[in-house]
Amino acid sequence: MDYKIKKASLLDLNETAELFNLYRIFYRQESDVKRGKAFLKDRFQNNESDIFLAIVDGKAVGFVQLYKLFHYTKLQKQWLLSDLFVHPDYRGNGLSVALIDRSKQWCEETDACGLMLETEKTNDVGNQLYPRCGFEYDGLHNYYHWWKK
């Protein structure tokens, strides 16, 4: 399959928001393109994340979203691979791997020490994909969340 990976900009907001909505639905969230679009617009306008799109036949069919973090032992910038999604009609063509590879290249371009990610234990595809792409499972740390009420 012929594809290209490009860095998204505000000009790509509509296409990115449609994919982002499908991604959220995959994680059992209700469809809300309007709020998702506003969320992404803020990320673009405030330079708070970097998004790369997989383009096939001129259409965005997948994306990865990266957020900047800082690693306390490496004393360097690190990227959180927060969101990775490929439209179901385009899965199985290597687009997820291509988006991950572009994220690794972004680490080189931005002098970051690497990528980290988390995924649900039930995400069988992701839990097989990430080790194949060179990610190592971190069994040493527990991840906790606190949500304000």
DAMO-V460552 format. One record per pair of residues at least 12 apart in sequence whose ideal C-beta (glycine too) atoms are under 7 Angstrom apart, sorted by the first residue. I is the first residue (numbers start at 1). GAP is how many residues later the second one is. D is the distance in whole Angstrom. If there is no record, write none. Layout:
# DAMO-V460552
<<I,GAP,D> <I,GAP,D>>
This chain:
# DAMO-V460552
<<1,55,6> <1,92,4> <3,51,6> <3,52,6> <3,53,5> <3,92,6> <3,95,7> <4,51,5> <5,47,5> <5,49,6> <5,93,6> <5,94,6> <5,97,5> <6,46,7> <6,47,6> <6,49,6> <7,43,7> <7,45,6> <8,43,4> <8,44,7> <8,45,5> <9,35,7> <10,34,5> <10,35,7> <12,41,6> <12,48,7> <13,24,6> <13,27,6> <13,28,6> <13,31,7> <15,45,4> <16,24,6> <16,35,6> <16,37,7> <16,44,7> <16,47,6> <17,16,6> <17,19,5> <17,20,4> <17,23,6> <18,15,7> <19,41,6> <19,43,7> <19,44,5> <19,66,6> <19,68,7> <20,16,5> <20,20,6> <21,12,5> <21,15,5> <22,63,7> <22,65,7> <23,60,6> <23,62,4> <24,12,6> <26,59,7> <49,16,5> <49,17,6> <49,18,5> <50,16,5> <50,56,7> <51,12,6> <51,13,7> <51,14,5> <52,12,5> <52,47,6> <52,50,5> <52,51,7> <54,32,7> <54,41,4> <54,44,6> <54,45,6> <56,34,6> <61,25,6> <61,26,5> <61,29,4> <61,34,7> <62,23,6> <62,24,4> <62,25,6> <62,28,6> <62,33,5> <62,37,6> <63,22,6> <64,17,6> <64,19,7> <64,20,5> <64,35,4> <64,39,6> <65,17,5> <65,18,4> <66,13,4> <66,14,7> <66,15,6> <66,16,7> <66,37,6> <66,40,7> <67,12,7> <67,13,4> <67,15,5> <71,42,6> <74,39,4> <76,36,6> <76,37,4> <77,33,6> <77,34,7> <77,35,4> <77,36,7> <78,34,6> <78,35,5> <78,36,6> <78,38,6> <79,24,7> <79,27,7> <79,28,6> <79,33,5> <79,36,5> <80,36,6> <80,37,7> <81,22,6> <81,34,5> <81,36,4> <84,12,6> <84,15,6> <96,33,6> <97,36,6> <100,33,5> <103,12,6> <117,13,7> <117,18,7> <118,25,6>>
